[in-house]
Amino acid sequence: MLNNELHSSISAGEQERRDTLKRGNRFLGRVVACSGSRATIAAIAENGETSLTELWSVGRLISITVGENRVVALVYSMQTATNEWGEELDNTFRIEVELMGEVHVSPNGREEFSAGITQYPYLGAIAHRIRSADLARIYDTGKEDTCVIGKLTQDESLDAAIHVPSMLSKHFAIVGTTGVGKSTAVSLLLHKAIASDPKLRVLILDPHNEFAAAFPDIAVVIDTDNLDLPFWLMKLEEFAEVVFRGRPPVPEELDILRDVIPEAKRAFKGSADSGLARRTSEKSSITADTPVPYRMADLLAMIDERIGRLEGRNDKPHLRSLKVKVIGAINDPRYNFMFSSNTITDTILETIAKIFRIPGEGRPITTFQLAGIPSEVVNSVASVLCRMAFEIALWSNGGVHMLVVCEEAHRYVPADASLGFIPTRQAIARIAKEGRKYGVSLGIITQRPGELDPTILSQCSTVFAMRLSNDRDQEIIRSAIPNSSISTTSFISSIGNGEAIAFGEAVAVPMRMRFTRIEEKNLPKANGIGVKITDETPDTVDLRNVVSRMRAMSGPDISSFQNAYTASIGEQDQDAVPVDDDLRDIRAFNADLAADQEAAASQPYNPAMLPRNEPPNPQLERFNQIRSQLLSDEPATPRSDPYRTPPRPTPSFAQPNPDTPRPSLRESLLKKPLSSIIRK
């Protein structure tokens, strides 16, 4: 509601003028104590009636008359004077309130609300029920481009409105425990944001695959089946996270990658043929972090070249180890979205257009489903997406407004600096600190604000706090709310589902509101639109198909990589580049794997192959194996004469006679130390 609309509603507010001595109207009590920010109000419930006390409740706003102004206060505590309630008696009770601001007459003759207080309540000042017109003035942002997201909890007839540009320009956060409606609130806010800003492009990092159903008509869904995110778009640290499978990289191997990757990029551009071109490329700005395409075949060929050199023998173990890790990553079927045949050429334009919706073609939202991506590379993918979102908004000169929504944000930017992936933390922190200057916004959604980096949360100028049960999380939110409204969160642990306390730049004053319910078809759901209605049951489902998907046995198409690698090896000097058996072993393994898959597909399903209830014990199996060997190789003793001692053979230092029987396995094991037969 705008100011001109509020001015026209003053006549309706005139009908609510109080009668200072008539208790049945809007008179509630009188001020008996007041400090700089709080006040105490005393009231009497006559004859044990509750008609007056029903007007008081924690979280409601009341007004105190001070001359021509009306001071607005928030109720946060109340109790009777004797901590008892007398039936058919006058019960005196006291209400603790926090002063929020005042409604006063502006120079232009209109009544306005301001957060400051010019005249504090005096002792004996009358407190009364607040008018609906005053409530509308309090929560009015004073700006035209506002949108309604719900209703006020205190008065369901009044709309809860926010200023969307203020929310996006300085970031926002939605916090709340599981099941309170965070995802539904996010869906509602994003619908309002898209309608408010046609330049806005939204990227949702969706770890639970639940937002696809919320935007069926205006969003595209990207998962591992249709994702092509080339490996060469990654920075060195991000690519190392993939190669080393989430473990800390080996410094020597990381240095090799830092040296070899720029050479592979220059080789892809064809600038390493002549000496003049090589000297020119050395002066260029191509580094290991430059998003320039290169071939993995060239990278491995350069590693082989270093292995074949006579000098640097100490580096060869690191070179061989790095080569095995790179080939292992290429052959991993889960990394097909990075090393497929579609990622060899320069497809940066197609990748950016698809992920960041430029142009949008009527679908400005991208739900990036992270559930199918391997856990050890999720951080690298999130880092690439956040970093590219910032750079697109930066270099588009304001032509594109980006909004990155991080669901479960405490995974990417945890409070503990030693946890998490540093490039991801840096990419999100850059958006939080500098994004508003270039049109990049950040949306944080988390159920554990206590585990989130406080620096990131402090950059979110608008916060929607839903129900929080953890004391530490509540304390984090209290520290983020302005001091003038610290009591607003005193009841944050008991608000209902769909309710929130909104405070920050997008609202005039902290308000308790209830989000508008959205249609059932637009509710976020697990797996989104990918949930298929099927007649399959646990009795009819194909378990072989399930296991094949778990193992990702289809495998990536790396034929082009193998052909390029073989060609690059054939072009080099075989004396200078001795090819080891690593690639041959991997090819043989792939051929055997394909044969096993074909054989398994032709065999009928055998229920006897199901695992038993008891889990296998490797130590017990090893013991039984050694025991069976000992028993099978033990020489048989004649039962006719058990006390006969066999003659001891005469030792001989000559060549062993082939006719002489070999000692048994037991005798051999008894001669060895016990530590030699135990698997370490």
C-alpha positions in Angstrom: 0.0 0.0 0.0 1.4 3.4 -1.0 1.4 6.6 0.9 -1.4 8.2 -1.1 -3.5 5.1 -0.5 -2.7 5.4 3.2 -3.7 9.0 3.2 -7.1 8.1 1.8 -7.5 5.5 4.5 -7.1 8.0 7.4 -10.8 8.6 7.4 -11.3 5.0 8.2 -8.8 5.2 11.0 -10.7 8.2 12.4 -13.5 5.8 13.3 -11.1 4.0 15.6 -10.4 7.0 17.7 -9.9 6.0 21.3 -12.0 6.9 24.3 -9.3 7.2 26.9 -11.6 6.2 29.8 -13.7 3.5 28.1 -12.1 0.2 28.8 -14.3 -1.7 26.3 -12.9 0.2 23.4 -9.2 0.4 22.5 -7.9 1.2 26.0 -5.4 -1.4 27.2 -3.3 0.0 30.0 -0.8 2.7 31.1 3.0 3.0 31.0 4.5 2.4 34.4 8.2 2.2 33.4 10.3 3.3 30.3 13.9 3.1 29.3 15.6 4.2 26.1 14.3 1.2 24.1 11.8 -0.6 26.2 8.7 0.1 28.3 6.5 -1.6 30.9 2.7 -1.3 30.7 0.3 -2.2 33.5 -3.3 -3.2 32.9 -6.2 -4.7 34.9 -8.5 -7.5 33.9 -11.7 -6.7 35.8 -13.7 -9.6 37.4 -11.4 -12.2 35.9 -12.5 -11.5 32.4 -10.1 -12.2 29.5 -11.7 -9.9 26.9 -9.0 -7.4 27.5 -6.1 -9.9 27.8 -7.0 -11.4 24.5 -5.8 -8.2 22.8 -2.3 -8.9 24.2 0.0 -11.6 22.8 3.7 -12.0 22.2 4.7 -10.6 18.8 1.8 -8.1 18.4 2.2 -4.4 17.9 0.5 -1.8 20.2 0.6 2.0 20.2 1.2 4.4 23.0 -0.2 7.9 22.7 2.3 10.7 23.3 0.9 14.1 22.4 0.0 14.1 18.7 2.2 11.1 18.0 1.7 7.4 18.5 4.7 5.4 19.6 4.7 1.8 18.2 5.8 -1.0 20.5 6.3 -4.7 20.1 5.1 -7.1 22.9 7.7 -9.6 23.8 6.8 -10.6 27.4 3.8 -10.5 29.8 2.9 -11.8 33.3 0.5 -11.2 36.2 1.7 -9.3 39.2 1.3 -12.3 41.5 1.9 -15.0 38.9 -1.6 -16.2 39.6 -5.0 -15.7 38.1 -8.1 -14.9 40.3 -11.5 -15.8 39.1 -14.0 -13.0 39.5 -11.2 -10.8 40.8 -9.3 -7.8 39.3 -6.1 -9.3 38.0 -3.2 -6.9 37.5 -0.6 -7.9 34.8 2.4 -6.3 33.2 3.5 -6.3 29.6 7.1 -5.7 28.5 7.3 -4.0 25.1 10.1 -2.8 22.8 9.8 0.6 21.2 9.9 0.3 17.4 9.2 3.9 16.2 6.4 6.4 16.0 3.6 7.6 13.7 3.7 11.3 13.3 2.3 14.0 11.0 4.8 15.0 8.3 5.2 18.6 7.0 3.0 17.9 4.1 0.1 16.9 6.4 0.3 13.2 5.9 0.8 10.7 8.7 4.0 8.7 8.3 6.0 6.1 10.3 9.6 6.6 11.2 12.0 4.3 13.1 13.2 7.1 15.3 11.3 8.4 18.3 11.1 12.1 19.0 9.0 11.9 22.2 9.3 9.0 24.5 6.2 7.7 26.5 5.7 9.4 29.9 4.5 7.6 33.0 0.8 7.1 32.8 0.7 7.3 29.0 -2.2 5.3 27.6 -1.4 2.1 25.6 -4.1 1.0 23.2 -4.8 -1.4 20.4 -3.1 -0.3 17.2 -5.1 0.8 14.2 -5.2 -1.0 10.9 -4.2 2.2 9.1 -1.2 2.5 11.4 -0.2 -1.1 10.7 -0.3 -0.3 6.9 1.8 2.8 7.4 4.4 0.9 9.5 5.0 -1.9 6.9 4.8 0.4 3.9 8.2 0.5 2.2 7.4 3.9 0.6 8.4 2.6 -2.9 6.2 1.8 -5.8 7.9 -1.4 -7.2 6.9 -3.7 -4.3 5.3 -7.1 -4.5 3.0 -9.0 -2.1 4.4 -12.3 -0.7 1.9 -13.0 2.1 -0.2 -11.6 4.9 0.7 -10.1 8.3 0.3 -12.5 11.1 -1.2 -9.9 13.4 -3.8 -8.8 10.8 -4.7 -11.2 8.0 -6.4 -8.4 6.1 -3.1 -6.6 5.5 -0.6 -7.6 2.8 3.0 -8.4 3.6 5.0 -6.6 0.8 8.7 -6.4 0.1 10.9 -4.3 -2.3 12.4 -6.8 -4.7 15.2 -4.6 -6.1 16.4 -4.0 -2.5 16.3 -7.7 -1.8 18.3 -8.6 -4.9 20.8 -5.8 -4.9 22.2 -6.6 -1.4 21.5 -10.4 -1.3 19.0 -12.3 0.8 18.9 -15.4 3.1 16.2 -17.8 4.1 16.9 -19.8 7.3 14.8 -22.4 9.0 14.8 -25.9 10.3 13.7 -28.9 8.1 10.1 -29.0 7.1 9.1 -25.3 7.8 8.7 -24.4 4.1 12.0 -22.9 3.0 11.8 -24.4 -0.5 8.2 -23.1 -0.9 9.3 -19.6 0.2 12.2 -19.7 -2.3 9.9 -20.7 -5.1 7.5 -17.8 -4.3 10.3 -15.2 -4.0 11.9 -16.3 -7.3 8.5 -16.1 -9.1 8.2 -12.5 -7.8 11.8 -11.7 -8.7 11.4 -12.9 -12.3 8.3 -10.9 -12.8 10.0 -7.8 -11.4 13.2 -7.9 -13.4 13.2 -9.1 -17.0 17.0 -9.0 -17.2 17.3 -11.5 -14.3 18.8 -14.9 -14.8 18.6 -17.4 -12.0 20.9 -20.3 -11.3 19.8 -22.7 -8.6 22.4 -25.1 -7.1 19.9 -27.8 -6.2 21.5 -30.6 -4.2 18.2 -32.5 -3.6 16.7 -32.2 -7.2 13.5 -30.6 -5.8 13.2 -27.3 -7.6 12.5 -28.6 -11.1 8.8 -29.1 -10.3 8.5 -25.6 -8.9 9.2 -23.9 -12.3 7.8 -26.2 -15.0 7.3 -23.5 -17.6 10.1 -21.0 -16.9 13.1 -23.2 -16.1 15.4 -25.7 -17.7 16.7 -28.7 -15.8 20.4 -29.6 -16.1 21.6 -32.9 -14.7 24.4 -35.4 -15.5 22.4 -36.8 -18.5 22.4 -33.5 -20.5 25.3 -31.7 -18.9 28.5 -30.8 -20.9 30.8 -29.0 -18.6 34.3 -29.1 -20.2 37.2 -29.8 -18.0 39.2 -26.9 -19.6 36.8 -24.4 -18.0 38.2 -25.3 -14.6 41.0 -23.5 -12.9 44.0 -25.4 -11.7 42.7 -25.9 -8.2 39.3 -27.1 -9.5 40.8 -29.5 -11.9 43.1 -30.8 -9.2 40.0 -31.5 -7.1 38.8 -33.8 -9.8 42.1 -35.5 -10.5 42.9 -36.2 -6.8 39.3 -37.2 -6.0 38.7 -34.6 -3.3 41.9 -35.4 -1.4 44.7 -32.9 -0.9 46.8 -32.7 -4.0 50.5 -33.8 -4.0 52.5 -30.6 -4.4 55.0 -32.1 -6.9 52.2 -33.4 -9.1 50.3 -30.1 -8.8 53.4 -28.3 -10.0 53.6 -30.6 -13.0 50.0 -29.8 -13.9 50.7 -26.1 -13.5 53.6 -26.4 -16.1 52.0 -28.9 -18.5 48.4 -27.5 -18.9 49.6 -24.1 -20.5 51.7 -26.1 -22.9 48.7 -28.2 -23.9 46.6 -25.1 -24.4 49.2 -23.6 -26.7 49.5 -26.8 -28.6 45.7 -26.8 -29.1 45.9 -23.3 -30.6 48.7 -24.5 -32.9 51.2 -21.9 -31.6 54.0 -24.4 -30.6 55.1 -25.3 -34.2 57.7 -22.7 -34.9 60.2 -21.0 -32.6 58.9 -17.6 -33.3 55.4 -18.6 -32.5 56.6 -20.3 -29.3 58.4 -17.1 -28.2 55.2 -15.1 -28.9 53.0 -17.6 -27.0 55.4 -17.5 -24.0 54.6 -13.7 -23.7 50.9 -14.4 -23.9 48.6 -14.5 -20.9 47.7 -18.2 -21.2 48.0 -19.8 -17.8 46.7 -22.9 -16.2 43.6 -20.9 -15.2 42.7 -19.5 -18.6 39.5 -21.0 -20.0 41.0 -22.1 -23.2 40.4 -25.6 -24.7 43.1 -28.2 -24.8 43.2 -32.0 -25.4 43.8 -34.5 -22.7 45.8 -36.5 -25.3 48.3 -33.6 -25.6 48.5 -33.3 -21.8 49.3 -37.0 -21.4 51.7 -36.9 -24.4 53.6 -34.1 -22.6 53.7 -36.1 -19.4 55.1 -39.1 -21.4 57.7 -36.8 -22.9 58.9 -35.8 -19.5 59.0 -39.5 -18.4 61.2 -40.4 -21.3 63.8 -37.7 -20.6 67.1 -38.8 -19.2 67.3 -35.9 -16.7 64.9 -35.5 -13.8 64.8 -39.1 -12.7 63.5 -38.0 -9.3 60.4 -36.6 -10.9 59.4 -39.8 -12.8 57.5 -41.4 -9.9 55.4 -38.3 -9.6 54.9 -38.2 -13.4 53.8 -41.8 -13.5 51.4 -41.3 -10.5 49.9 -38.2 -12.1 49.4 -40.0 -15.4 47.6 -42.9 -13.7 45.3 -40.5 -11.9 44.5 -38.5 -15.0 43.7 -41.6 -17.0 41.6 -42.9 -14.1 39.6 -39.7 -14.1 39.0 -39.9 -17.8 37.9 -43.5 -17.7 35.5 -42.9 -14.7 32.0 -43.1 -16.1 30.7 -40.7 -13.5 32.9 -37.9 -15.0 31.4 -38.3 -18.5 30.0 -34.8 -18.3 33.6 -33.5 -18.2 35.5 -35.8 -20.6 32.9 -36.7 -23.2 33.5 -36.2 -26.9 31.4 -33.0 -26.7 33.9 -31.3 -24.4 36.9 -31.6 -26.8 36.1 -28.6 -29.0 35.7 -25.0 -28.0 32.1 -25.0 -26.8 32.2 -22.2 -24.2 29.5 -20.2 -26.0 27.1 -23.1 -26.1 27.9 -24.0 -22.5 27.3 -20.5 -21.2 24.1 -20.0 -23.2 22.7 -23.3 -22.0 23.5 -23.0 -18.3 23.0 -19.2 -17.8 20.1 -18.8 -20.2 21.6 -16.2 -22.6 19.2 -15.6 -24.3 16.6 -17.1 -22.1 14.0 -18.1 -24.7 11.3 -17.7 -22.1 13.0 -19.8 -19.5 15.2 -17.6 -17.3 15.8 -20.1 -14.5 18.3 -23.0 -14.5 17.9 -25.7 -11.9 21.3 -27.4 -11.7 20.8 -30.8 -10.1 23.8 -31.8 -8.1 22.5 -35.1 -6.7 23.9 -37.1 -9.6 27.3 -35.5 -9.6 30.1 -37.4 -7.7 30.5 -36.0 -4.2 34.2 -35.5 -4.7 33.7 -33.1 -7.6 30.6 -31.2 -6.5 32.7 -28.5 -4.9 34.6 -28.0 -8.2 31.4 -27.8 -10.2 29.9 -25.3 -7.8 33.0 -23.2 -7.9 33.0 -23.1 -11.7 29.3 -22.1 -11.8 29.6 -19.3 -9.2 32.8 -17.9 -10.7 31.4 -17.9 -14.2 28.1 -16.2 -13.0 30.1 -13.4 -11.5 32.3 -12.9 -14.7 29.3 -13.0 -17.0 27.6 -10.2 -15.0 30.9 -8.3 -14.8 31.7 -8.3 -18.5 28.1 -7.9 -19.8 28.2 -4.2 -18.6 24.9 -4.5 -16.8 23.1 -6.4 -19.7 22.6 -9.5 -17.5 21.5 -9.6 -13.9 22.6 -12.9 -12.3 21.1 -14.5 -9.2 22.8 -17.5 -7.7 20.7 -19.5 -5.2 22.7 -21.8 -3.0 20.6 -24.5 -1.3 22.3 -26.0 1.8 24.8 -23.2 1.6 26.6 -24.3 4.8 28.1 -27.1 2.6 29.9 -24.7 0.4 30.9 -21.9 2.8 31.1 -23.6 6.3 31.9 -21.5 9.4 35.1 -23.6 9.9 37.7 -22.1 7.5 39.6 -25.4 7.5 36.6 -27.2 6.0 35.1 -26.8 2.5 36.7 -26.2 -0.8 38.7 -22.9 -0.9 37.9 -21.9 -4.6 34.1 -22.4 -3.9 34.3 -20.3 -0.8 36.2 -17.6 -2.7 33.7 -17.6 -5.6 30.7 -17.2 -3.3 32.5 -14.7 -1.1 33.3 -12.6 -4.1 29.6 -12.5 -5.1 28.6 -11.6 -1.5 31.2 -8.8 -1.2 31.3 -7.3 -4.8 28.3 -8.7 -6.6 26.0 -5.7 -5.9 28.3 -3.5 -7.9 28.0 -5.6 -11.1 24.5 -6.9 -10.9 25.2 -10.3 -9.3 22.9 -11.4 -6.4 23.2 -14.2 -3.9 20.5 -16.2 -2.3 21.4 -18.3 0.7 19.2 -21.1 1.9 20.3 -23.1 5.0 18.9 -24.9 7.9 22.0 -24.4 10.0 23.0 -20.7 10.0 25.3 -21.5 12.9 27.4 -23.6 10.6 27.5 -21.0 7.8 30.4 -18.5 7.4 29.3 -15.5 9.4 30.9 -13.2 6.8 28.6 -14.5 4.0 25.5 -14.2 6.2 26.4 -10.7 7.3 26.4 -9.6 3.6 22.8 -10.7 3.2 20.9 -7.5 3.9 17.4 -9.2 3.9 16.8 -12.2 6.0 13.6 -14.4 6.2 14.0 -16.2 9.5 11.6 -19.2 9.8 11.4 -21.5 12.8 14.7 -22.4 14.3 15.1 -24.9 17.2 18.8 -24.8 17.7 20.0 -22.3 20.3 23.2 -21.5 18.4 21.2 -20.8 15.2 18.9 -18.5 17.1 21.8 -16.6 18.5 23.3 -16.1 15.0 20.0 -14.6 13.8 19.7 -12.4 16.9 23.1 -11.0 16.1 22.1 -10.1 12.6 18.9 -8.2 13.6 19.3 -4.5 14.5 19.4 -3.8 18.2 16.2 -1.9 18.1 14.3 -5.1 17.3 16.3 -7.7 19.2 13.1 -9.0 20.9 11.7 -10.0 17.6 13.5 -13.3 17.7 12.4 -14.2 21.2 9.6 -16.3 19.8 11.4 -17.6 16.7 11.4 -21.1 18.0 7.6 -21.4 18.2 6.3 -19.8 14.9 4.3 -22.0 12.6 5.1 -23.6 9.3 5.1 -21.1 6.5 5.6 -18.2 8.9 8.7 -16.0 8.9 10.2 -12.9 10.5 11.4 -10.7 7.7 13.9 -7.9 8.3 16.4 -6.0 6.4 16.6 -3.7 3.4 13.5 -5.1 1.6 11.1 -4.3 4.4 10.5 -1.1 6.4 10.5 -2.7 9.9 10.9 -6.3 11.0 7.5 -8.0 10.4 6.1 -11.3 11.3 4.3 -12.6 8.2 2.9 -15.8 6.6 3.9 -16.7 3.0 1.2 -17.0 0.4 0.4 -20.6 -0.4 1.3 -21.6 -4.0 -0.5 -24.1 -6.2 0.1 -27.7 -5.6 1.5 -28.2 -9.1 4.3 -25.6 -8.4 5.4 -27.0 -5.1 9.0 -28.2 -4.9 9.3 -31.9 -4.9 12.1 -34.4 -4.6 13.4 -35.3 -8.1 11.1 -32.6 -9.5 9.5 -33.5 -12.8 11.7 -36.5 -13.1 9.5 -38.5 -10.8 7.7 -40.9 -13.1 4.4 -42.6 -12.4 5.0 -46.3 -12.9 3.5 -49.7 -12.1 6.8 -51.2 -11.0 6.9 -52.7 -7.5 9.7 -54.3 -5.5 8.5 -57.6 -6.8 8.8 -56.7 -10.5 11.7 -54.2 -10.6 14.7 -55.3 -12.6 17.5 -55.4 -10.0 20.2 -55.9 -12.7 19.3 -52.5 -14.2 19.5 -50.9 -10.8 22.9 -52.3 -10.1 24.1 -51.3 -13.6 23.1 -47.7 -12.9 24.8 -47.8 -9.5 28.0 -48.9 -11.1 27.6 -46.5 -14.1 28.7 -49.4 -16.3 27.7 -47.7 -19.5 31.0 -45.8 -19.5 31.9 -42.6 -21.3 32.7 -42.3 -25.0 36.4 -41.8 -25.0 37.2 -43.2 -28.4 38.2 -39.8 -29.8 40.5 -39.3 -26.8 42.2 -42.7 -27.3 42.6 -42.1 -31.1 44.2 -38.7 -30.5 46.4 -40.1 -27.8 47.6 -42.9 -30.0 48.3 -40.6 -32.8 50.2 -38.2 -30.6 52.3 -41.0 -29.3 53.0 -42.3 -32.9 54.2 -38.9 -34.1 56.8 -38.7 -31.3 60.3 -40.3 -31.2 59.9 -43.7 -29.6 63.5 -43.6 -28.2 62.8 -40.3 -26.4 59.3 -41.3 -25.4 59.2 -44.9 -24.1 55.5 -45.8 -23.8 54.8 -47.8 -20.7 52.1 -50.4 -20.3 49.6 -48.1 -18.4 47.5 -47.3 -21.4 47.6 -50.9 -22.7 46.5 -52.2 -19.4 43.6 -49.7 -19.3 42.5 -50.6 -22.8 42.7 -54.3 -21.9 40.6 -53.6 -18.8 38.0 -51.7 -20.8 37.8 -54.6 -23.3 37.4 -57.2 -20.5 34.8 -55.0 -18.8 32.8 -54.7 -22.0 33.0 -58.5 -22.4 31.8 -59.1 -18.8 28.9 -56.7 -19.4 27.9 -58.6 -22.5 28.1 -61.9 -20.8 26.2 -60.7 -17.7 23.5 -59.3 -20.0 23.1 -62.7 -21.7 22.8 -64.7 -18.5 19.5 -65.0 -16.7 19.1 -63.4 -13.3 20.0 -65.8 -10.6 18.4 -65.1 -7.2 21.1 -67.1 -5.5 23.5 -64.3 -6.2 21.8 -62.0 -3.7 24.0 -61.1 -0.7 23.4 -63.0 2.5 22.5 -61.4 5.8 25.9 -61.8 7.4 28.5 -59.5 5.9 31.8 -61.0 4.6 34.8 -61.0 6.9 38.1 -60.6 4.9 40.3 -61.6 7.8 38.2 -64.8 8.4 38.4 -65.7 4.7 42.2 -65.2 4.7 42.5 -67.4 7.7 40.3 -70.1 6.2 42.4 -70.0 3.0 45.7 -70.4 4.9 44.1 -73.2 7.0 43.0 -75.1 3.9 46.4 -74.8 2.4 48.1 -76.1 5.5 45.7 -79.0 5.8 45.9 -80.0 2.2 49.8 -80.0 2.1 50.3 -81.8 5.4 52.0 -85.2 4.9 49.9 -88.2 5.8 51.2 -90.4 8.7 50.6 -94.1 8.6 47.9 -95.1 11.1 49.4 -98.6 11.6 52.4 -97.4 13.5 51.6 -94.0 15.0 54.7 -94.0 17.2 57.2 -94.7 14.5 59.6 -91.8 13.9 60.5 -91.3 10.2 64.2 -91.2 9.4 65.7 -87.7 9.1 67.1 -87.1 5.6 70.8 -86.6 5.3 71.7 -83.0 4.5 73.4 -82.5 1.2 75.0 -79.4 -0.2 75.0 -80.7 -3.8 72.5 -79.9 -6.4 68.9 -80.9 -5.5 67.8 -84.2 -6.8 64.6 -84.0 -8.8 63.5 -87.3 -7.4 63.8 -86.0 -3.8 60.3 -84.9 -2.6 59.9 -81.2 -1.8 59.1 -80.1 1.7 55.4 -79.5 2.4 53.8 -76.1 2.7 53.5 -76.5 6.4 57.2 -77.1 6.9 57.9 -74.1 4.7 55.6 -71.9 6.6 57.0 -73.0 10.0 60.5 -72.0 8.9 59.3 -68.5 8.1 58.5 -65.8 10.6 54.8 -65.2 11.3 54.9 -61.6 10.1 55.7 -62.8 6.6 52.4 -64.7 6.1 50.1 -62.0 7.5 48.7 -59.6 4.9 49.7 -56.1 5.8 
